[in-house]
Amino acid sequence: MEQYALEHDGWYPRGDGKALDIQVKELEAWLPVLQALTSHAQSRKLSDEWKRTGVINPDLCCHHYNMGINAKNAPRGAIVMYYYKPTKWECWMHKEDFIGRPVFSDGLWDFIPEAEFQRRQDMTLEYLETRAKEGPVSGAGSVGGYAATPPAQP
């Protein structure tokens, strides 16, 4: 994602449509994006559905995406991607002693406490809403992402 932003004037994937669909369409040639959005158990189902419909089902994803962020002018700490629910697991093999979420922010993945996630997600959504009210800037605008409490995981 960071390499993509560097080559697109700071913009993470954006466009018209749902955030996860846009992200996959834009990053498709860059990396196995679908694997980054879901669990190993769901990856085949998500991949098959994507190939069949061209739409990402958020109920099959573990990560959600806040569309409309530019790495050059977003506030420090703005959340680009985040795990769909609070957890103690930073990754599949590393359990923390507190509940939080893995997030992609400021060009790297980090595991932050849930209260910090909520604060930063609120700040991110406020930033995106302000940008939308200011009018479109080269396609930026709508949040297109999911609220801090995304759809339940199947």
DODRENLUM-787079 format. One line per 2 residues: number of its first residue (from 1); their letters; for each residue x, y, z of N, C-alpha, C. Coordinates in nm, 4 decimals. Each point is the difference from the previous one (the first is absolute). Example, Ala and Ser with C-alpha at 12.3 -4.5 7.8 and 13.67 -1.06 7.14 Angstrom:
# residues 2
1) AS) 1.3190:-0.5690:0.7800:-0.0890:0.1190:0.0000:0.0900:0.1200:0.0000 ~ -0.0350:0.1050:-0.0720:0.0820:0.1190:0.0060:-0.0770:0.1090:0.0730
//
This chain:
# residues 154
1) ME) 0.0830:-0.1193:0.0000:-0.0830:0.1193:0.0000:0.0871:0.1251:0.0000 ~ 0.1065:-0.0030:0.0757:0.0857:0.1182:0.0074:0.0648:0.0283:-0.1351
3) QY) 0.0443:-0.1050:-0.0690:0.0602:0.0169:-0.1324:-0.1026:0.0575:-0.0979 ~ -0.1227:-0.0486:0.0081:-0.1076:0.0513:-0.0848:-0.0172:0.1501:0.0234
5) AL) -0.0073:0.0407:0.1269:-0.0176:0.1424:0.0327:0.1165:0.0831:-0.0524 ~ 0.1218:-0.0501:0.0118:0.1170:0.0725:-0.0495:-0.0098:0.0255:-0.1504
7) EH) -0.0545:-0.0950:-0.0727:-0.0088:0.0121:-0.1450:-0.1281:0.0690:-0.0480 ~ -0.0882:0.0381:0.0937:-0.1261:0.0652:-0.0368:-0.0191:0.1299:0.0782
9) DG) 0.1065:0.0787:0.0093:-0.0045:0.1315:0.0636:-0.0542:-0.0048:0.1430 ~ 0.0318:-0.1070:0.0720:-0.0399:-0.0128:0.1395:-0.1332:-0.0677:0.0224
11) WY) -0.0776:-0.0215:-0.1067:-0.1337:-0.0577:0.0157:0.0050:-0.1504:0.0159 ~ -0.0712:-0.0480:0.1000:-0.0285:-0.1431:0.0090:-0.1140:-0.0254:-0.0984
13) PR) -0.0283:-0.1261:-0.0347:-0.1043:-0.0270:-0.1002:-0.1312:0.0731:0.0298 ~ -0.0599:0.0567:-0.1064:-0.1238:0.0753:0.0146:-0.0781:-0.0073:-0.1295
15) GD) -0.1237:0.0420:0.0042:-0.0848:-0.0004:-0.1191:-0.1456:0.0004:0.0398 ~ -0.0856:-0.0239:-0.0975:-0.1433:-0.0069:0.0254:-0.0360:-0.1448:0.0303
17) GK) -0.0725:-0.0211:0.1061:-0.0413:-0.1348:0.0374:0.0348:-0.0288:0.1441 ~ -0.0130:-0.1238:0.0368:0.0280:-0.0422:0.1370:0.1504:-0.0109:0.0209
19) AL) 0.0437:0.0355:0.1187:0.1431:0.0101:0.0295:0.0775:-0.1278:-0.0282 ~ -0.0495:-0.1143:0.0459:0.0751:-0.1241:-0.0209:0.0084:-0.0362:-0.1471
21) DI) -0.1066:0.0237:-0.0769:0.0030:-0.0277:-0.1440:0.1055:0.0854:-0.0690 ~ 0.0012:0.1289:0.0321:0.0964:0.0923:-0.0604:0.1418:-0.0421:0.0367
23) QV) 0.0228:-0.0335:0.1268:0.1332:-0.0380:0.0442:0.0507:-0.1204:-0.0783 ~ -0.0813:-0.1023:-0.0139:0.0427:-0.1201:-0.0709:0.0225:0.0298:-0.1478
25) KE) -0.0903:0.0743:-0.0633:0.0168:0.0325:-0.1418:0.1286:0.0766:-0.0241 ~ 0.0305:0.0955:0.0862:0.1196:0.0826:-0.0175:0.1287:-0.0750:0.0325
27) LE) -0.0044:-0.0881:0.0985:0.1221:-0.0682:0.0438:0.0187:-0.1377:-0.0614 ~ -0.0944:-0.0440:-0.0781:0.0005:-0.1345:-0.0561:0.1341:-0.0388:-0.0617
29) AW) 0.0605:0.0889:-0.0751:0.1262:-0.0299:-0.0674:0.1197:0.0094:0.0948 ~ -0.0198:0.0534:0.1183:0.1113:0.0269:0.0902:0.0329:-0.1133:0.0941
31) LP) -0.1002:-0.0660:0.0528:0.0227:-0.1033:0.0998:-0.1251:-0.0836:0.0146 ~ 0.0116:-0.1127:0.0673:-0.1203:-0.0820:0.0204:-0.0911:0.0646:0.1047
33) VL) -0.0711:0.1030:-0.0405:-0.0806:0.0819:0.0903:-0.1050:-0.0809:0.0733 ~ -0.0657:-0.0903:-0.0697:-0.1070:-0.0750:0.0638:0.0496:-0.0739:0.1235
35) QA) 0.1202:-0.0532:-0.0050:0.0555:-0.0702:0.1158:0.0203:0.0937:0.1178 ~ 0.0279:0.1264:-0.0275:0.0218:0.0966:0.1076:-0.1312:0.0421:0.0658
37) LT) -0.1133:-0.0210:-0.0663:-0.1288:0.0443:0.0516:-0.0746:-0.1063:0.0791 ~ 0.0429:-0.1251:-0.0096:-0.0789:-0.1070:0.0597:0.0880:-0.1030:0.0684
39) SH) -0.0633:-0.0995:0.0580:0.0718:-0.1096:0.0650:0.0281:-0.1091:-0.1027 ~ 0.0895:-0.0916:0.0365:0.0281:-0.1124:-0.0900:-0.1274:-0.0805:-0.0260
41) AQ) -0.0833:-0.0146:0.1022:-0.1232:-0.0781:-0.0130:-0.0985:0.0630:-0.0977 ~ 0.0010:0.1305:-0.0136:-0.0965:0.0703:-0.0861:0.0584:0.0407:-0.1350
43) SR) 0.1305:-0.0132:-0.0196:0.0628:0.0568:-0.1194:-0.0529:-0.0598:-0.1303 ~ -0.0223:-0.1301:-0.0056:-0.0502:-0.0622:-0.1233:-0.1408:0.0510:-0.0311
45) KL) -0.0857:0.0061:0.1030:-0.1377:0.0468:-0.0199:0.0003:0.1454:-0.0473 ~ 0.0839:0.0849:0.0625:0.0079:0.1407:-0.0396:0.0528:0.0138:-0.1421
47) SD) 0.1042:-0.0762:-0.0320:0.0594:0.0052:-0.1339:-0.1011:-0.0444:-0.1062 ~ -0.0720:-0.1086:0.0259:-0.0997:-0.0485:-0.0957:-0.1104:0.1029:-0.0206
49) EW) -0.0466:0.0601:0.1095:-0.1063:0.0998:-0.0109:0.0486:0.1231:-0.0761 ~ 0.1236:0.0426:0.0258:0.0576:0.1150:-0.0707:0.0081:-0.0277:-0.1503
51) KR) 0.0473:-0.1189:-0.0359:0.0115:-0.0345:-0.1420:-0.1376:-0.0066:-0.0671 ~ -0.0992:-0.0497:0.0733:-0.1341:-0.0161:-0.0544:-0.0753:0.1318:-0.0098
53) TG) 0.0121:0.0868:0.1020:-0.0838:0.1201:0.0066:0.0750:0.1320:-0.0134 ~ 0.1319:-0.0014:0.0285:0.0768:0.1244:0.0001:-0.0307:0.0869:0.1205
55) VI) -0.0612:-0.0589:0.1033:-0.0371:0.0722:0.1208:0.0574:-0.0731:0.1206 ~ 0.0517:0.0775:0.0955:0.0520:-0.0571:0.1235:-0.1112:-0.0022:0.1040
57) NP) -0.0242:-0.1159:0.0559:-0.0991:-0.0148:0.1061:0.0685:0.0293:0.1336 ~ -0.0347:0.1109:0.0669:0.0677:0.0334:0.1257:-0.0187:-0.1050:0.1083
59) DL) -0.1045:-0.0828:-0.0118:-0.0209:-0.1058:0.0988:0.1042:-0.1107:-0.0109 ~ 0.0755:-0.0034:-0.1097:0.1051:-0.1000:-0.0171:0.1385:0.0576:0.0291
61) CC) 0.0056:0.1247:0.0434:0.1281:0.0680:0.0213:0.0318:0.0182:0.1479 ~ 0.1272:-0.0047:0.0316:0.0470:0.0256:0.1360:0.0447:0.1449:0.0179
63) HH) 0.0350:0.0655:-0.1096:0.0452:0.1381:0.0054:-0.0963:0.0901:-0.0768 ~ -0.0116:0.1217:0.0462:-0.0833:0.0997:-0.0660:0.0864:0.1208:-0.0361
65) YN) -0.0501:0.0811:-0.0910:0.0797:0.1029:-0.0661:-0.0724:0.1338:0.0014 ~ 0.0688:0.1045:0.0438:-0.0522:0.1368:-0.0045:0.0513:0.0662:-0.1273
67) MG) -0.0854:0.0138:-0.0993:0.0411:0.0547:-0.1290:-0.0020:0.1527:0.0013 ~ 0.0962:0.0599:-0.0677:0.0047:0.1451:-0.0150:0.1168:0.0644:0.0723
69) IN) 0.0946:-0.0798:0.0463:0.1142:0.0527:0.0764:0.1183:0.0236:-0.0933 ~ 0.0634:0.1148:0.0173:0.1226:0.0326:-0.0719:0.1119:0.0040:0.1028
71) AK) 0.1032:-0.0808:-0.0217:0.1107:-0.0109:0.0951:0.0717:0.1336:0.0205 ~ -0.0075:0.0886:-0.0990:0.0715:0.1275:0.0096:-0.0687:0.1021:0.0899
73) NA) -0.1347:-0.0085:0.0127:-0.0675:0.1044:0.0771:-0.0959:-0.0513:0.1072 ~ -0.0067:-0.1301:0.0189:-0.0865:-0.0544:0.1057:0.0625:0.0298:0.1357
75) PR) -0.0833:0.0181:0.1018:0.0558:0.0228:0.1332:0.0782:-0.1222:0.0478 ~ 0.1039:0.0247:0.0758:0.0795:-0.1102:0.0548:-0.0924:-0.0913:0.0800
77) GA) 0.0117:-0.1291:-0.0223:-0.0828:-0.0964:0.0705:-0.1275:-0.0392:-0.0728 ~ -0.0277:0.0623:-0.1164:-0.1195:-0.0379:-0.0760:0.0090:-0.1487:-0.0362
79) IV) -0.1101:-0.0706:0.0149:-0.0026:-0.1440:-0.0225:-0.0451:-0.0290:-0.1431 ~ 0.0843:-0.0713:-0.0739:-0.0302:-0.0373:-0.1373:-0.0747:-0.1337:-0.0018
81) MY) 0.0540:-0.0996:0.0678:-0.0642:-0.1321:0.0108:0.0004:-0.0424:0.1457 ~ -0.0965:-0.0872:0.0361:-0.0065:-0.0478:0.1375:-0.0702:-0.1348:0.0071
83) YY) 0.0325:-0.0750:0.1047:-0.0633:-0.1290:0.0245:-0.1449:0.0219:0.0391 ~ -0.0894:-0.0881:-0.0407:-0.1443:0.0223:0.0126:-0.0551:-0.0011:0.1420
85) KP) 0.0728:-0.0531:0.0965:-0.0519:-0.0041:0.1374:0.1162:0.0049:0.0996 ~ -0.0308:0.0368:0.1247:0.1039:-0.0002:0.1032:0.0488:-0.1432:0.0264
87) TK) 0.1284:-0.0118:0.0315:0.0599:-0.1315:0.0215:0.1253:0.0146:0.0866 ~ 0.0499:-0.1107:0.0504:0.1297:-0.0007:0.0685:0.1115:-0.0440:-0.0956
89) WE) -0.0369:-0.0411:-0.1192:0.0967:-0.0553:-0.0942:0.0519:0.1069:-0.0964 ~ 0.1285:0.0321:0.0126:0.0634:0.0936:-0.0931:0.0076:-0.0630:-0.1388
91) CW) 0.0324:-0.1258:-0.0042:0.0028:-0.0792:-0.1220:-0.0276:-0.1443:0.0405 ~ 0.0020:-0.0905:-0.0930:-0.0386:-0.1387:0.0268:0.0856:-0.0686:0.1048
93) MH) 0.1190:0.0514:0.0274:0.0857:-0.0691:0.0963:0.0457:0.0874:0.1171 ~ -0.0534:0.1189:0.0123:0.0460:0.0896:0.1056:-0.1177:0.0568:0.0780
95) KE) -0.0185:-0.0496:0.1218:-0.1105:0.0444:0.0844:0.0501:0.1071:0.0966 ~ -0.0733:0.1110:0.0078:0.0341:0.1097:0.0905:-0.0700:-0.0194:0.1347
97) DF) 0.0351:0.0812:0.0978:-0.0657:-0.0075:0.1306:-0.1100:0.1059:0.0139 ~ -0.0371:0.0641:-0.1104:-0.1088:0.0983:0.0002:-0.0828:-0.0175:-0.1269
99) IG) -0.1210:0.0511:0.0026:-0.0888:-0.0072:-0.1162:0.0228:0.1231:-0.0868 ~ 0.0173:-0.0240:-0.1284:0.0237:0.1092:-0.0939:-0.0295:-0.0444:-0.1416
101) RP) 0.0615:0.0692:-0.0966:-0.0184:-0.0346:-0.1412:0.1281:0.0250:-0.0778 ~ 0.0278:-0.0864:-0.0964:0.1042:0.0312:-0.0973:-0.0532:0.1092:-0.0937
103) VF) 0.0823:0.1018:-0.0257:-0.0376:0.1097:-0.0895:0.1157:0.0317:-0.0938 ~ -0.0340:0.0467:-0.1209:0.1004:0.0540:-0.0913:-0.0152:0.1509:0.0064
105) SD) 0.1045:0.0673:0.0464:-0.0043:0.1440:0.0222:0.1414:0.0549:-0.0107 ~ 0.0131:0.1188:-0.0549:0.1309:0.0645:-0.0123:0.1024:-0.0907:-0.0690
107) GL) -0.0472:-0.0780:-0.0969:0.0894:-0.0813:-0.0811:0.0438:-0.1321:0.0587 ~ -0.0593:-0.0422:0.1131:0.0399:-0.1286:0.0576:-0.1137:-0.0636:0.0781
109) WD) 0.0129:-0.1306:0.0217:-0.0970:-0.0733:0.0812:0.0414:0.0103:0.1452 ~ -0.0991:0.0137:0.0879:0.0247:0.0090:0.1436:-0.1193:-0.0615:0.0724
111) FI) 0.0203:-0.0415:0.1244:-0.1083:-0.0503:0.0834:-0.0219:0.1022:0.1099 ~ -0.1211:0.0577:0.0045:-0.0272:0.1068:0.0968:-0.1171:-0.0390:0.0906
113) PE) -0.0025:0.0513:0.1243:-0.1115:-0.0285:0.0898:-0.1330:0.0468:-0.0605 ~ -0.1096:-0.0675:0.0359:-0.1313:0.0299:-0.0573:-0.0414:0.1453:0.0208
115) AE) 0.0246:0.0563:0.1184:-0.0376:0.1405:0.0237:0.0762:0.0929:-0.0947 ~ 0.1261:-0.0295:-0.0245:0.0793:0.0796:-0.0945:-0.0547:-0.0172:-0.1417
117) FQ) -0.0385:-0.1239:-0.0359:-0.0602:-0.0221:-0.1312:-0.1258:0.0850:-0.0158 ~ -0.0887:-0.0034:0.0975:-0.1251:0.0754:-0.0089:0.0270:0.1499:-0.0161
119) RR) 0.0951:0.0529:0.0768:0.0351:0.1419:-0.0086:0.0533:0.0333:-0.1390 ~ 0.0931:-0.0815:-0.0493:0.0614:0.0261:-0.1299:-0.0966:-0.0240:-0.1156
121) QD) -0.0889:-0.0992:0.0126:-0.0997:-0.0246:-0.1045:-0.0971:0.1178:-0.0067 ~ -0.0422:0.0503:0.1154:-0.0879:0.1182:0.0014:0.0689:0.1183:-0.0670
123) MT) 0.1278:0.0208:0.0311:0.0769:0.1090:-0.0608:0.0115:-0.0208:-0.1512 ~ 0.0221:-0.1237:-0.0431:0.0118:-0.0308:-0.1427:-0.1308:0.0287:-0.0722
125) LE) -0.1104:-0.0466:0.0558:-0.1297:0.0224:-0.0637:-0.0352:0.1480:-0.0036 ~ 0.0349:0.0733:0.1042:-0.0231:0.1449:0.0015:0.0825:0.0679:-0.1096
127) YL) 0.1255:-0.0402:-0.0133:0.0873:0.0527:-0.1065:-0.0619:-0.0264:-0.1377 ~ -0.0481:-0.1230:-0.0229:-0.0581:-0.0347:-0.1291:-0.1298:0.0761:-0.0255
129) ET) -0.0819:0.0180:0.1019:-0.1239:0.0771:-0.0154:0.0304:0.1461:-0.0326 ~ 0.1002:0.0565:0.0651:0.0412:0.1382:-0.0278:0.0486:0.0118:-0.1437
131) RA) 0.0807:-0.0963:-0.0445:0.0491:0.0008:-0.1383:-0.1169:-0.0064:-0.0982 ~ -0.0998:-0.0816:0.0308:-0.1160:-0.0136:-0.0882:-0.0770:0.1317:-0.0087
133) KE) -0.0140:0.0704:0.1118:-0.0722:0.1274:0.0019:0.0751:0.1081:-0.0769 ~ 0.1325:-0.0100:-0.0027:0.0821:0.0983:-0.0719:-0.0119:-0.0172:-0.1498
135) GP) -0.0583:-0.1106:-0.0430:-0.0165:-0.0252:-0.1427:0.1015:-0.0992:-0.0497 ~ -0.0264:-0.0584:-0.1161:0.0896:-0.1020:-0.0538:0.1372:0.0564:-0.0334
137) VS) 0.0996:-0.0792:0.0348:0.1385:0.0337:-0.0332:0.0560:-0.1194:-0.0758 ~ 0.0016:0.0085:-0.1305:0.0498:-0.1079:-0.0849:-0.0603:-0.1344:0.0377
139) GA) -0.1303:-0.0035:0.0192:-0.0688:-0.1259:0.0270:-0.0154:-0.0325:0.1468 ~ 0.0595:0.0771:0.0880:-0.0152:-0.0288:0.1423:-0.1375:0.0453:0.0436
141) GS) -0.0407:-0.0426:0.1122:-0.1280:0.0482:0.0495:-0.0641:-0.0947:0.0963 ~ -0.0875:-0.0845:-0.0475:-0.0807:-0.0799:0.0907:0.0845:-0.0943:0.0818
143) VG) -0.0447:-0.0230:0.1208:0.0707:-0.0911:0.0897:0.0095:-0.1361:-0.0644 ~ -0.1094:-0.0542:-0.0450:0.0024:-0.1274:-0.0703:0.0454:-0.1167:0.0833
145) GY) 0.0415:0.0207:0.1229:0.0473:-0.1084:0.0849:-0.1095:-0.0481:0.0921 ~ 0.0372:-0.0637:0.1038:-0.0954:-0.0535:0.0952:0.0172:0.0710:0.1324
147) AA) -0.1066:0.0117:0.0743:0.0050:0.0653:0.1302:0.0859:-0.0828:0.0944 ~ 0.0236:0.0531:0.1171:0.0858:-0.0676:0.0971:-0.0557:-0.1359:0.0409
149) TP) -0.1264:-0.0245:-0.0226:-0.0584:-0.1296:0.0294:-0.0502:-0.0593:-0.1300 ~ 0.0885:-0.0695:-0.0745:-0.0359:-0.0533:-0.1306:-0.0895:-0.1239:0.0121
151) PA) -0.0439:-0.0548:-0.1142:-0.0870:-0.1181:0.0006:0.0637:-0.1158:0.0767 ~ -0.0845:-0.0836:0.0579:0.0475:-0.1160:0.0758:0.0705:-0.0980:-0.0927
153) QP) 0.0988:-0.0680:0.0540:0.0741:-0.1019:-0.0741:-0.0810:-0.1292:0.0001 ~ -0.0092:-0.0683:-0.1152:-0.0779:-0.1249:-0.0043:0.0652:-0.1088:0.0823
//
